[in-house]
């Protein structure tokens, strides 16, 4: 495997880790208006991700940094083509981060309600827009030979793109509901488990529809049909999706969350493997597509940053494992900070 191929799959892995870790943050934030029946419930929900959300977003910065360093042409075209949705995602993430910090600064129900609403918006909007963006990448972007995007935001809001947004949102809702099943207790935990069980068939339906739509709207299946052994990724992902339901029924909530994590990683790699070697396929002419071959940095640059990544990524992973272990207990009302 050459350096371009290695970096392509590292790029995909970093996005998968981001979706896996920050996905339950998005899910919890989106579920706040629906599961948080009281101010104490909403505080518990927020505190369940409070020590972790900013560390999880490190993976977004890493994925963006790797795109810039390893595939600068993709970075340039991505930020020009997806300028509006990426700015919306950025503003939503800023709003979400501020909400975590500001909500408890004033002891006022109105004040807390305002920031809870901001947290909801800052969670649901990125969840949908990331799905829209990646679905459009799978489908193909109308870029010309110079990498100029011929379209606007509404070009991206096509049926397949919106289907991708819906799938991502439901994936993260499932992930967040299972996380709350682990971290909470009492009535809130019961509502979280009930929500996870209700979301699961919706997720299954959305996944099936997306897979069928992908067959007609994209070329993702070409690599799988050329090498049927790759379907093992799909089989593992389906098994993980079924595992969520099985472990929820058994009350093994951590195993259900692990299955949900594996489902998100598998779903991401379903698209990444199907794309290869394309990174930004052109819907105007396949010859205009940006690939891991024609959009990468020099071999020397790829070698240097590979060494850096192999040194520092394990450090980040170890830190996150330590953080998750430190805050592994349930969040109770005794832990609340107003």
Secondary structure, DSSP 8 states (H G I E B T S, - for coil): --HHHHHHHHHHHHHHHHHHHHHHHHHHHHHHHHH--SHHHHHHHHHHHHTTHHHHTHHHHHHHHHHHHH-HHHHHHHHHHTHHHHHHHHHHHHHHHHHHHHTTSS--HHHHHHHHHHHHHHHHHHHHHHHHHHHHHHH-B-B-TT--B---HHHH-SHHHHHHHHHHHHHHHHHHHHHHHHH--HHHHHHHHHHHHHHHHHHHHHHHHHHHHHHHH-STHHHHHHSGGGHHHHHHHHHHHHHHHHHHHHT-HHHHHHHHHHHHHHHHHHHHHHHTTEEE-BSS-GGG-EETTTS---HHHHHHHHHHHHHHHHHHHHHHHHHHHHT-S---GGG---
